[in-house]
Structures are given as C-alpha cells and as structure tokens.
C-alpha cells in the first residue's frame, strides 16, 4: 500500500473537494485513459484503473471519511473490509479519540467515532465496485451485452473465512478474554476516568489467529478475478450507471455482497445527435431538390428510409418522424426523429451553368417567389425611415 498515490492527487483535486468536482474529474480522466481510446497503451490502462479506484473510494461518504482519517489502510479490502476494527489499526485516535471516549462515558456516545465501539464480529455488507465502459452510439440505442473484468474480494475457500490455517481455529484473545474491549483509566481535568476501548491486540474481535491461513494470510478473504456479462439496455444514455446486485466485494462475517456499478460512456456519432429519447440529424439536399421536391433517403437508427420532400422546401425546415427515436428505458415507447434540411449551394459552375441560372433568376417574379426576402428588406427600410 505504501506505493499507492494519494487518491486526491490521482484525480487532480484538493482534500475537501465537492461531489460535483469529484464527478467532473472522474469523467474527464476516465475518458482520457479508457483502454478503448488508448489501445495497447499499458500506462494508460494502469492510470485508468487508478482513477477508478480513487473515485470508488472518494465517491462513497463512509469510505471517504475513513480514507481521510487513515489513508489507504482505512479502505483497503484486505484489512477486513477497511476501517477501524478490521485488524489494520491497533491504537487509538490520539488525544481527540481519548477525549471522545471520556465524553462518551458521561453522555453515552455521540462524541467521537461510534464505529470504534461497534461490534467487529457483526455481519457487514461488502463494498461496491465501480467500473466504466465505453459503447457506441448505436449500441446505446439498441442495447448490447458487454463483458466487464473485475477483481473482487471473496471468502477464502481454504479456511472458510476464519483466517486460520487448516486444522486450527481462531483463539480467544488473552488480553480482552474474548470481549473485544479493554478497560482504560485516564487522568483528566475531571479526575480519573475509566472507559472502554477496542482491544488493541485483537482489533476488537475477541479472538486472535496463531496460525494464519497461507492462502489469505489470516484475512479470511482473497482477491478473485471475474468476468461479468453486463446487459446494457436499449435507451441507456451517456454517463448513466447500471447496478448489478451482489457482484461487488463479498460480505464480512456472513454479510451480503456489495454491488457492481457500471458507468456507461457513449461515443458520439458522426450523423446522429441525441436529446433525451429524440434523435436529431441534418439532411443536405440540392437547390433543385428543394425547389422541385422529390424522393430522398433519410438515415435513421433503424437504417435508411425513403421520404418525399415537398416542392419549395425552405432551408432549416424540420421534418418529424414519430416513433423513430430511441427506445425509452424499461418501456415500449420510442422518441421521435427530427430531420433538419440544409441546402447546399453548388460551386465551380461552368459559364453555361451560370448563364442558365441568371436566365432562371430573371424569369422569376420576385414578389411571388421571394416573399421572405422581400419582407426582410421591407423591415430594414421601415427601420431606417423611423
């Protein structure tokens, strides 16, 4: 653990950063170092894992509090789920911890850390695991199954989670005689005060392990590599998170497993833009097609479709295609597709083509054929006359 970088440093933040600052930093860095954007780059892959690990801890208020107090040791799964009482710490909290215990003896708790006095043998839920994936725009619209590799802590199969080697078992702690608590007498401004503290020898468990399990080294849990198939539903949007229950780190003392939280990043598309469940796209057509109308091919997320645009279609006209958008999550409805017309002006005309256009322009009745243009210049004229 000593070679791990500070989690705030990993995300480029200061201690005390807000939740929004954490999210923004995570999104920026996870995209920057994601393996899909850096194929074959081992350094980027390691940084991506480091960013995910940092965000997993700092985005959880309880883990972040422990990390702020104890550093990496307070949240490392190998310390019995992280935090005080898991075997990673054997001392108190310094002067502030002693004062907290003194006030607790008078007022029944509420000052100082209550977790230090909780039962370390009680069942505890495993930590969640944060992962992120990158999918294409079309996969987000249609849905896709993605294999996600995770490393999770599970109960050691050799010792069945006891932490003791085969043929042995945890022994009653000689210091606290199995209670997990020891009595401490302190001199205070109020006189000599006695208080209870977690036993430093056994970490408050009430038992010690003389012969640790060689597989888990007495922790009772081991790290397992797994591949989880994640069903990304049709209609998922950028930066939404999928929760897979029970696929996080295994529980402690018979507690339930945590969850796997998969945050989805959707690659932008060259043709389509998404707004909620609606799809927007632009359709470039020629001047002749706009003037005369005609059949055109319109791209949709279901493929191309034929559509007849009316004659006299103006630039910026938007056509709506109901039910051609994205499927709504957990519903059978779909959004709409909106197609905005843009008119492409031809370039590099020949002399003959230019002459034909001039003749065509001269043949038009300006008042009849260019109503918008005439109204525009009428407004300008009226503005200058005021």
WOGIPE-V406517 format. One record per backbone hydrogen bond with DSSP energy under -0.5 kcal/mol. NH is the residue of the N-H (numbers start at 1). CO is the residue of the C=O. Records with the same first field share a line. If there is no record, write none. Layout:
# WOGIPE-V406517
NH: CO ; CO
This chain:
# WOGIPE-V406517
4: 1
10: 6
11: 7
12: 8 ; 9
13: 8
17: 14
22: 18
23: 19
24: 20
25: 21
26: 22
27: 23
28: 24
29: 25
30: 26
31: 27
32: 28
33: 29
34: 30
37: 34
38: 34
41: 38
42: 40
45: 41
46: 42
47: 43
48: 44
49: 45
50: 46
51: 47
52: 48
53: 49
54: 50
55: 51
56: 52
57: 53
58: 54
59: 55
60: 57
61: 59
64: 60
65: 61
66: 62
67: 63
68: 64
69: 65
70: 66
71: 67
73: 70
74: 71
75: 72
76: 72
79: 76
80: 77
81: 77
83: 74
86: 83
97: 93
98: 94
99: 95
100: 96
101: 97
102: 98
103: 99
104: 100
105: 101
106: 102
107: 103
108: 104
114: 112
117: 114
118: 115
120: 118
122: 119
124: 252
126: 256
129: 259
131: 261
133: 263
135: 265
140: 136
141: 137
142: 138
143: 139
144: 232
146: 230
148: 228
150: 226
152: 150 ; 224
154: 222
156: 220
160: 156
161: 156
162: 159
165: 211
168: 165
171: 208
173: 206
177: 173
178: 173
179: 176
182: 197
184: 195
186: 193
188: 186 ; 191
191: 188
193: 186
195: 184
197: 182
199: 180
203: 199
204: 199
205: 202
208: 171
210: 208
212: 210
213: 163
217: 213
218: 213
219: 216
222: 154
224: 152
226: 150
228: 148 ; 226
230: 146 ; 228
231: 229
232: 144 ; 230
233: 231
235: 140
236: 140 ; 233
239: 264
240: 237
242: 262
244: 242 ; 260
245: 243
247: 244
248: 258
249: 127
250: 153
251: 255
252: 124
255: 252
258: 249
260: 244
261: 129 ; 259
262: 242 ; 260
263: 131 ; 261
264: 240
265: 133
267: 135 ; 265
269: 272
273: 280
275: 278
277: 275
278: 275
279: 336
280: 273
281: 338
283: 340
284: 282
285: 342
287: 344
290: 286
291: 287
292: 288
293: 289
294: 309
296: 307
298: 296 ; 305
300: 303
301: 324
303: 300
305: 298
307: 296
309: 294 ; 307
312: 290
313: 290 ; 310
316: 341
317: 314
319: 339
321: 337
322: 320
324: 321
325: 335
326: 277
327: 141
328: 333
331: 328
335: 277 ; 326
337: 321
338: 279
339: 319
340: 281 ; 338
341: 317
342: 283
344: 285 ; 342
345: 343
354: 350
355: 351
356: 352
357: 353
358: 354
359: 355
360: 356
361: 357
362: 358
363: 359
364: 361
366: 364
369: 365
370: 366
374: 370
375: 371
376: 372
377: 373
378: 374
379: 375
380: 376
381: 377
382: 378
383: 379
384: 380
385: 381
386: 382
